[in-house]
Amino acid sequence: MDIKNMTAVILAGGKGTRISEESAVRPKPMVTVGGRPILWHIMKIYASFGVRRFIVCCGYKGESIKKYFMNMNIANHDIAFHLAANTVSSVRADAPVEDWDVILANTGLDTRTAGRILKVREYLKDDEEFFLTYGDGVADIDLNDLLEFHHKRDKIVTISTAQPEGRFGAVKISDDGTVESFREKARKNQSFVNIGFMVMKRDVFAYLGDGSDMLEDGPFEKMVRERKMASYRHTGFWSPMDNISDRAHLERLWATGAPWKIWQEE
């Protein structure tokens, strides 16, 4: 399937409790990096490969996401208000208009991830396969390579995996309390983690049950047992935005040339 005809589904309904400093007033996908919601950054990654159809699974404070897209063009344009005629017109665009079709789907406040995907099934009835990712992580991933890998492995689901950057020093201590060795924990010593950026055949719906599970629990575990899941190893940049420190890290990277910014400015 041509990547330009594919849909990207983004899970954006969680409460973001680990970044409560921000999520108290907005959903985590609307927390900004470089003045733009991280949701926008994720969509720009997909759009750079030609994907222009998105389904955003909204939940917690989903109205904030809807308001953002309703006002996106207004925010990025100089606007003239013609008060007597009660009309508004765009004077000059400060940013390009995104050529995206976006469905913002109400998938419930407390719905688990499997249930959120089930709730948008009707919008995927013409899709034999689709992308799925989380609304809080960015990467310089090659989506063409990912899709080619998925087709070669011919599994129901391909997840993208990476080894996170080591954040803590590894200390070896003797029984008497003497430090015997200390070294920074290298990335190569980390376990692989699921970073999102998944490809799914529509066969996945048969594994989602009634939607009461987290996708990563029962559905994924069953597919693993049946050997229906593949892992695409991403060796480039990836970072989640789980907490306020992650956001500060991404802000610093954005200011110095964000490695996930694989799109070209128009």
Buried (B, 14 or more C-beta within 10 A) or exposed (E): EEBEEBBBBBBBBBBBEBBEEBBEEBBBBBBBBBEBBBBBBBBBBBBEBEBBBBBBBBBBBBEBBBEBBEEBBEEBBEEEEEEEEEEEEEEEEEEEEBEBEBBBBBBBEEBBBBBBBBBBBEBBEEBEBBBBBBBBBBBBBBBEEBBEBBEEBEBBBBBBBBBBEBEEEEEEEEEEEEEEEEEEBEEEEBEBEBBBBBBBBBBBBEBBBEBEBEBEEBBBEBBEEEEBBBBBEBEEBBBBBBBBEBBEBBBEBBEEEBBBBBBEEE
